[in-house]
Amino acid sequence: MPNYTTDLSFNFNNPTKIVFGIGAINDIGPEVDGLNKKRAVIITDEGLAATGIIDRIKELLGKRCVGIFSEVKPDTGVYIIDRGVKYAKGLDADILISVGGGSSIDTAKAMAILLTEGGRLEDYQGWQILKRPLIPHIAVPTTAGTGSEVTYVAVVKEHDRGIKLVFGDNHLIPNTAILDPELTINLPPDITASTGMDALSHAIESMHSLQRQPMTDGLALQAIRMIFNYLSVCVENGKDIAARGQMQIAATMAGIAFSNAQLGIVHAMAHAVGARFGVPHGVANAILLPYGMEYNMDICGDEYAMIAEAAGIDIHKKTKREAAEMAVFAVKRLTEEIGLPTRLRDVNVTKDGFAACAENAMADPSIVYNPRTPSGTEDILKLLEKAW
Ligand SMILES: [Fe+2]
């Protein structure tokens, strides 16, 4: 256990009401009422809109639902936000309900900024810029990964420039998160795997971030335990609703952890590679996570030994270094076990984009919290090369 110094100080913010359980979605109407709102617009993607999930939510909401915006795409973009804002404004919406993966939840977060403040989305990019609460937002995640239902972060792609805009603001944290494992049982194995590795990356990056503290450690370590126990079960048998529930809770806990502790070099690189080459966020993280950990190894031996223990490894009689290396190995083994690619070359990443990726990773807000400060783009280039 690493020693915390006497100058430890932190803020811990977790305002989201979490409603968990099989059938928890049945509470959506009363949750809207509890926020004293009457005109809800559902934000979702085309795929989900075609399933029974949205029909059911619409029915549960009854008169409270005034519209469904179903134009969200993976890696949501500025143009999608603009369209959604126009749609919700036209309906005089007073609450947003996002249903889907991180892309739908982040779309609602970004829409909430413009519905409340107006203007151009780009102008709100950055950290803690918003001055007042936004239009309320209930998040209903249908994946177990991003943790966006409880985080203060939204990521929106600017397709023209091939970059991701990052917004970090406490006013972006959804008011309520409804976690119903039933909504995740039809998630295909590859998406289950990649979103689960995103959650693991959040938990592990929370553990090596410069802003980690005992409360985020607690959330992150329990999330790591649950992910190592249940992710492969969910990938193998998507209908295992108990395991699905555990993964949903783990992803949300990891979300609260990183929303307070911040992330690091893995997400900085994953954002860059994702934006440039269209690699799904969870897949990019899964590939880059072991290399990011190796990069931080000399500084984070204690933390990685704790991660190894949480991953179920017997570290008794091992040196800290050995235990830390076993944590990295456990991450690689889990990635293989759940059938995800392990090299950048497997996901159509080409070396000609490395220089731009390294520059974007160095400019990413997550890099600031990495425990080892890269000397420059050379360090990132070396890591990308290794991961290729
Ligand atoms: Fe992530």
Boltz pocket constraint, residues with backbone or C-beta under 6 A from the ligand:
constraints:
  - pocket:
      binder: B
      contacts: [[A, 145], [A, 146], [A, 198], [A, 201], [A, 202], [A, 267], [A, 281], [A, 285]]
      max_distance: 6.0
